[in-house]
Amino acid sequence: MSDRTRNPGASSPARRRREAAPPSVTLTAQDLHLFNEGTHHRLYQKLGAHPSREDRRAGVRFSVWAPAAERVAVIGDFNGWDDRANPMMPTGSSGIWSAFVPGAERGQRYKYRIVSRHGGYSVDKADPLAFLAEAPPHTASVIWDLEYEWGDAEWMAARSGRNALEAPVSIYEVHLGSWMRVPEEGCRSLTYRELAPRLVEHVTGLGFTHVEFLPVMEHPFHGSWGYQTSGYFAPTSRYGTPHDFMYLVDSLHQAGIGVILDWVPSHFPNDEHGLGYFDGTHLYEHADARQGVHADWDTFIFNYGRHEVR
């Protein structure tokens, strides 16, 4: 969240409300070119689930990469999880499948039903670029948007100076799920919004300049502390929604505290709903197990030799 694109000096509500002007979710020839050469730096604005209006109808545009699929359908709360209701169409030769679903809306769950050209393999996959997932152990993706009115314009305007090489830096590392709990309620973790005032008070009182969150991206196994990520674009729903997470970051920024996100680009879990064997092939991971399997963790290793994965 701290590297969002915007004018740091902007003060009008219209500018502070969004990360940027809402882009078109339609995949252009330039989008496909950049994607296939591995240089599309805003792919989250094109793939995944995005509320939009098409042919004067409100709904959601879904797009997913599955080049070895024979057919793909989006299934969810909006169609009774019926894979005949909303088949997706291939977009040129890019391997991307897309569909617009009228009436689909924020908060509804969904997955992609993928039938591979290889061996009749069929599977229901979570969206790799979803902004929100069901709380584990459930595994569906959830339609969401990132519209939020930020209050950290002062921090954003001064950020480059605070992060300069000569600026003092003292980092407080924290795992949000275990940092503080509520004994009276089964020792549950705090929510993002509950964490905000407590963490601000604690960090500022100790004189830290930054906090570093252990991975907050969605992960199926809580014991991994986030180091086995399944949803790289979704803050874990264990502690709230993306807006709740933005509130936490916003609160820290307003208190003059920078936020660093730890993340794991090396390997990912082999859960069936995740990235592994996504379209019946080794799409995201190396096909050679000597390169594609992490022996210590029984996880898959990304194939960064493939442009689209990189």
C-alpha positions as CSV (number, residue, x, y, z in Angstrom):
1,M,0.0,0.0,0.0
2,S,2.9,2.4,0.7
3,D,4.0,2.4,-2.9
4,R,0.7,3.4,-4.5
5,T,0.8,5.8,-7.5
6,R,-0.6,9.2,-6.8
7,N,0.3,12.9,-6.4
8,P,1.6,13.0,-2.9
9,G,0.7,16.7,-2.6
10,A,-2.9,16.2,-3.7
11,S,-5.4,17.4,-1.2
12,S,-8.8,17.2,-2.9
13,P,-11.2,14.5,-1.7
14,A,-11.5,13.1,-5.3
15,R,-7.7,12.6,-5.4
16,R,-7.3,11.2,-1.9
17,R,-10.2,8.8,-2.3
18,R,-8.5,6.4,-4.8
19,E,-5.0,5.1,-5.5
20,A,-5.4,6.6,-9.0
21,A,-8.1,7.3,-11.5
22,P,-9.9,4.0,-12.1
23,P,-8.4,2.4,-15.2
24,S,-10.3,0.6,-17.9
25,V,-10.5,-3.1,-17.1
26,T,-10.6,-4.0,-20.8
27,L,-7.4,-5.8,-22.0
28,T,-5.8,-3.9,-24.8
29,A,-3.3,-5.1,-27.4
30,Q,-0.6,-3.2,-25.4
31,D,-1.7,-5.0,-22.2
32,L,-1.3,-8.4,-23.8
33,H,2.0,-7.5,-25.3
34,L,3.4,-6.3,-22.0
35,F,2.0,-9.3,-20.1
36,N,3.5,-11.8,-22.5
37,E,6.9,-10.2,-22.3
38,G,6.7,-10.0,-18.5
39,T,6.8,-6.2,-18.2
40,H,3.2,-5.3,-17.3
41,H,3.6,-3.5,-14.0
42,R,-0.1,-2.8,-13.3
43,L,-1.5,-6.3,-14.1
44,Y,-3.6,-6.2,-11.0
45,Q,-5.7,-3.5,-12.7
46,K,-6.5,-5.9,-15.6
47,L,-6.6,-9.4,-14.3
48,G,-8.7,-10.6,-11.4
49,A,-12.2,-9.3,-10.6
50,H,-13.1,-5.6,-11.2
51,P,-16.5,-4.0,-10.8
52,S,-17.4,-2.2,-14.0
53,R,-20.2,-1.2,-16.4
54,E,-20.5,-2.7,-19.8
55,D,-23.4,-2.1,-22.2
56,R,-25.0,0.0,-19.5
57,R,-25.1,-2.8,-17.1
58,A,-23.3,-2.9,-13.7
59,G,-21.4,-6.1,-12.9
60,V,-17.9,-7.5,-12.7
61,R,-15.3,-8.2,-15.3
62,F,-13.3,-11.4,-14.5
63,S,-10.0,-12.3,-16.2
64,V,-7.6,-15.1,-15.5
65,W,-4.5,-16.6,-17.2
66,A,-4.9,-20.3,-18.0
67,P,-3.2,-21.0,-21.4
68,A,-3.6,-24.8,-21.2
69,A,-7.3,-24.7,-20.5
70,E,-9.9,-26.3,-22.8
71,R,-12.5,-24.2,-21.1
72,V,-12.9,-21.9,-18.1
73,A,-16.0,-20.6,-16.3
74,V,-16.4,-18.3,-13.4
75,I,-18.6,-19.7,-10.7
76,G,-19.8,-18.1,-7.5
77,D,-22.6,-16.7,-5.3
78,F,-23.9,-14.7,-8.3
79,N,-24.8,-17.8,-10.4
80,G,-25.3,-20.6,-7.9
81,W,-21.8,-22.0,-8.6
82,D,-23.1,-23.3,-11.9
83,D,-20.3,-23.6,-14.5
84,R,-22.7,-23.3,-17.4
85,A,-23.9,-19.9,-16.4
86,N,-20.8,-17.7,-17.1
87,P,-18.3,-19.3,-19.5
88,M,-15.2,-17.3,-20.1
89,M,-13.8,-16.5,-23.6
90,P,-10.1,-16.6,-24.6
91,T,-8.4,-13.3,-25.3
92,G,-6.5,-13.8,-28.5
93,S,-3.5,-16.1,-28.1
94,S,-2.5,-14.6,-24.7
95,G,-3.8,-17.5,-22.6
96,I,-6.1,-15.1,-20.7
97,W,-9.7,-15.9,-20.3
98,S,-12.3,-13.2,-19.6
99,A,-16.0,-12.7,-18.9
100,F,-18.3,-10.0,-17.8
101,V,-21.0,-11.0,-15.3
102,P,-23.9,-8.6,-15.0
103,G,-25.2,-8.2,-11.5
104,A,-22.2,-9.6,-9.7
105,E,-21.1,-7.3,-6.9
106,R,-18.7,-6.7,-4.1
107,G,-18.7,-9.2,-1.3
108,Q,-19.7,-12.2,-3.4
109,R,-17.5,-15.3,-3.4
110,Y,-16.2,-16.8,-6.6
111,K,-13.7,-19.3,-8.2
112,Y,-12.6,-20.3,-11.6
113,R,-13.5,-23.7,-12.9
114,I,-10.8,-24.8,-15.2
115,V,-10.9,-27.8,-17.5
116,S,-7.5,-28.5,-18.9
117,R,-6.6,-29.8,-22.4
118,H,-4.3,-32.3,-20.6
119,G,-5.8,-35.5,-19.3
120,G,-9.3,-34.1,-18.6
121,Y,-7.9,-32.4,-15.5
122,S,-10.6,-30.2,-13.9
123,V,-10.2,-28.0,-10.8
124,D,-11.8,-25.0,-9.0
125,K,-9.1,-22.3,-8.5
126,A,-9.0,-19.2,-6.4
127,D,-8.2,-16.0,-8.3
128,P,-4.4,-15.3,-8.2
129,L,-5.1,-11.6,-8.4
130,A,-8.1,-11.3,-6.0
131,F,-8.0,-8.4,-3.6
132,L,-9.8,-10.5,-0.9
133,A,-10.2,-14.1,0.0
134,E,-12.5,-16.1,2.3
135,A,-11.1,-16.5,5.8
136,P,-9.3,-19.9,6.0
137,P,-10.0,-22.7,6.0
138,H,-12.4,-21.6,3.3
139,T,-10.7,-20.9,-0.1
140,A,-12.9,-18.9,-2.4
141,S,-12.0,-15.4,-3.6
142,V,-14.2,-12.5,-2.8
143,I,-15.1,-9.6,-5.1
144,W,-13.7,-6.3,-3.7
145,D,-12.5,-2.9,-4.7
146,L,-9.8,-0.7,-3.3
147,E,-11.6,2.7,-3.2
148,Y,-10.5,4.3,0.1
149,E,-10.2,7.9,1.3
150,W,-6.6,8.2,2.6
151,G,-5.7,10.7,5.3
152,D,-1.9,10.5,5.0
153,A,-1.1,13.2,2.4
154,E,1.4,14.8,4.8
155,W,3.3,11.5,5.1
156,M,3.2,10.9,1.3
157,A,4.6,14.4,0.7
158,A,7.5,13.8,3.1
159,R,8.1,10.2,2.4
160,S,11.1,10.6,0.0
161,G,13.0,12.6,2.7
162,R,12.1,10.1,5.5
163,N,13.4,7.3,3.3
164,A,16.6,9.0,2.2
165,L,19.9,7.1,2.6
166,E,21.1,9.6,5.3
167,A,17.8,9.5,7.2
168,P,17.7,7.6,10.5
169,V,15.8,4.3,10.3
170,S,14.7,2.0,13.2
171,I,12.4,-0.8,12.2
172,Y,9.9,-2.7,14.4
173,E,9.1,-6.1,13.0
174,V,5.8,-7.6,13.8
175,H,3.6,-10.6,13.1
176,L,0.1,-9.1,13.3
177,G,-1.6,-12.3,14.2
178,S,0.4,-13.0,17.3
179,W,1.6,-9.6,18.5
180,M,-1.4,-9.1,20.8
181,R,-4.4,-11.2,21.5
182,V,-7.8,-11.0,23.4
183,P,-7.7,-13.6,26.2
184,E,-11.4,-13.0,27.1
185,E,-12.5,-14.0,23.6
186,G,-10.7,-17.3,23.1
187,C,-7.3,-15.7,22.7
188,R,-8.2,-14.4,19.3
189,S,-6.0,-12.1,17.2
190,L,-6.8,-8.5,16.9
191,T,-8.3,-7.1,13.8
192,Y,-6.5,-4.6,11.6
193,R,-8.6,-1.8,13.1
194,E,-8.0,-2.9,16.6
195,L,-4.3,-3.1,16.0
196,A,-4.1,0.4,14.6
197,P,-4.2,2.5,17.8
198,R,-2.3,0.0,19.9
199,L,0.5,-0.4,17.4
200,V,0.8,3.3,16.8
201,E,1.1,4.0,20.5
202,H,3.6,1.2,21.0
203,V,5.9,2.0,18.1
204,T,5.9,5.8,18.6
205,G,6.5,5.3,22.3
206,L,9.6,3.3,21.6
207,G,10.9,5.7,19.0
208,F,10.8,3.5,15.9
209,T,10.6,5.1,12.5
210,H,9.1,2.2,10.6
211,V,7.2,-1.1,11.1
212,E,7.8,-4.1,9.0
213,F,4.9,-6.6,8.8
214,L,5.7,-10.2,8.4
215,P,3.8,-11.3,5.3
216,V,0.1,-10.2,5.4
217,M,-0.7,-11.6,2.0
218,E,-3.3,-14.4,2.1
219,H,-2.0,-17.8,3.1
220,P,-3.8,-21.1,3.9
221,F,-1.5,-22.3,6.7
222,H,-1.5,-19.9,9.7
223,G,1.6,-21.7,11.1
224,S,3.6,-20.4,8.2
225,W,3.4,-16.9,9.5
226,G,2.5,-15.8,6.0
227,Y,5.6,-17.3,4.3
228,Q,3.5,-19.7,2.2
229,T,1.5,-17.2,0.3
230,S,-1.5,-18.2,-1.9
231,G,-2.9,-14.7,-2.7
232,Y,-0.3,-12.1,-3.4
233,F,-2.7,-9.2,-3.9
234,A,-5.0,-9.9,-0.9
235,P,-4.2,-9.0,2.7
236,T,-5.3,-11.9,4.8
237,S,-8.9,-11.8,5.8
238,R,-8.1,-13.3,9.2
239,Y,-8.0,-9.8,10.5
240,G,-10.4,-7.9,8.3
241,T,-11.0,-6.5,4.8
242,P,-8.5,-4.7,2.5
243,H,-10.1,-1.4,3.7
244,D,-9.4,-2.4,7.3
245,F,-5.8,-3.1,6.3
246,M,-5.6,0.3,4.6
247,Y,-6.9,1.9,7.8
248,L,-4.0,0.4,9.7
249,V,-1.4,1.6,7.2
250,D,-3.2,5.0,7.1
251,S,-3.1,5.3,10.9
252,L,0.6,4.5,11.0
253,H,1.4,7.0,8.2
254,Q,-0.6,9.7,10.0
255,A,1.6,9.1,13.1
256,G,4.7,9.5,11.0
257,I,5.5,5.8,10.9
258,G,6.6,4.1,7.6
259,V,5.3,0.7,6.6
260,I,7.4,-2.1,5.1
261,L,5.8,-5.2,3.8
262,D,7.7,-8.5,3.9
263,W,6.8,-10.8,1.0
264,V,7.8,-14.2,-0.4
265,P,8.6,-14.3,-4.1
266,S,10.5,-17.6,-3.9
267,H,8.0,-20.3,-3.3
268,F,4.3,-21.0,-2.7
269,P,2.1,-23.7,-1.2
270,N,0.8,-26.7,-3.1
271,D,-2.9,-26.4,-1.9
272,E,-5.3,-27.5,-4.7
273,H,-7.0,-24.1,-4.9
274,G,-3.8,-22.2,-5.3
275,L,-1.2,-21.5,-8.0
276,G,0.2,-25.0,-8.4
277,Y,-0.8,-27.0,-11.5
278,F,-3.1,-24.2,-12.2
279,D,-4.4,-25.2,-15.7
280,G,-3.3,-28.8,-15.7
281,T,0.3,-27.9,-16.4
282,H,3.1,-26.5,-14.3
283,L,2.1,-23.0,-15.1
284,Y,3.7,-20.9,-12.3
285,E,6.2,-23.5,-11.0
286,H,9.1,-25.3,-12.7
287,A,8.0,-28.6,-14.4
288,D,11.3,-30.2,-13.3
289,A,10.9,-31.1,-9.7
290,R,14.6,-30.5,-9.0
291,Q,13.9,-26.9,-9.7
292,G,10.2,-26.6,-9.0
293,V,9.8,-28.2,-5.5
294,H,11.2,-26.9,-2.3
295,A,12.3,-30.1,-0.4
296,D,12.4,-28.5,3.0
297,W,8.9,-27.0,2.9
298,D,7.1,-29.2,0.3
299,T,6.2,-26.1,-1.7
300,F,6.5,-25.1,-5.3
301,I,9.2,-22.8,-6.6
302,F,8.3,-20.1,-9.1
303,N,9.5,-20.4,-12.7
304,Y,10.9,-16.9,-13.3
305,G,12.2,-18.0,-16.6
306,R,8.7,-17.7,-17.9
307,H,7.9,-14.1,-18.9
308,E,4.3,-14.1,-17.6
309,V,5.3,-15.5,-14.2
310,R,8.1,-12.9,-13.9
